Amino acid sequence: MDIDETLATTRAVRRRLDPSRPVPIELIRDCVELAVQAPAGSNVARTRFVVVREPALRRGLAELYSEVYRGTYVGSAGYIGNVRRDDPAAARAQERTARSADALERALHEVDTIVLACLDGTRLDGVSAMASASMLGGVLPAMWSFMLAARARGLGTCWTTMHLAKEREAAELLGIPFDEVQQVCLTPLAFTVGDRFGRARRPAVDEVVHWDRWDPGLPRAGRLAGIVAEPGS
């Protein structure tokens, strides 16, 4: 597929992950090789990928994810199904997305590969907006490149930060040095059921671009409350 199609159809795949088809290590390596070509602040590549394939470790991660998802996320103000209730169509769309998120929680332990993106060398707890944006600006492009490369190879991904509420437990499970390496996100990696994905419903260009100065007349996304909604939804 061409680059425009890849960019427009790389979805957060939750219900269409196919755990029956193992992901070859060669494909994972290809995705990482492309991912590390993403821009890196000060030309220092600090993104590290923890590729979890061992069944017991995958189950352990899935259990941590489920503990957060069921324990504090579902029913919170940030739960996908509880945001954008401003009109009936938006509410129905959020309910569908919520069912999709629920399906990922149930299926995460089934996929044979889970990938964590990490920032190596520092933690961002309590640092300034400038510092956090700068450091995360090295990891986020690399992980997005990984996801685009996966999409081009028929693989599905879903950016999620749910497990970070138990980041220390995940670090202990996987041997990640918690004081020196910050986990940024987690994604399942699996072949998809079917390969056709469409564009998502998103605002029009003229609703999101502020020319020269912030335009108070443009639509707002709404103030976040409680736990932040999952990215990529």
Secondary structure as UniProt FT lines:
FT   HELIX           3..9
FT   TURN            15..16
FT   STRAND          17..18
FT   TURN            19..20
FT   HELIX           25..35
FT   TURN            36..37
FT   HELIX           41..43
FT   STRAND          47..52
FT   HELIX           55..68
FT   HELIX           69..73
FT   TURN            74..75
FT   TURN            77..78
FT   HELIX           80..82
FT   HELIX           88..107
FT   TURN            108..110
FT   STRAND          114..120
FT   TURN            125..126
FT   HELIX           129..152
FT   TURN            153..154
FT   STRAND          155..157
FT   HELIX           162..166
FT   HELIX           167..174
FT   TURN            178..180
FT   STRAND          181..188
FT   STRAND          190..192
FT   HELIX           205..208
FT   TURN            216..217
FT   TURN            231..232
//
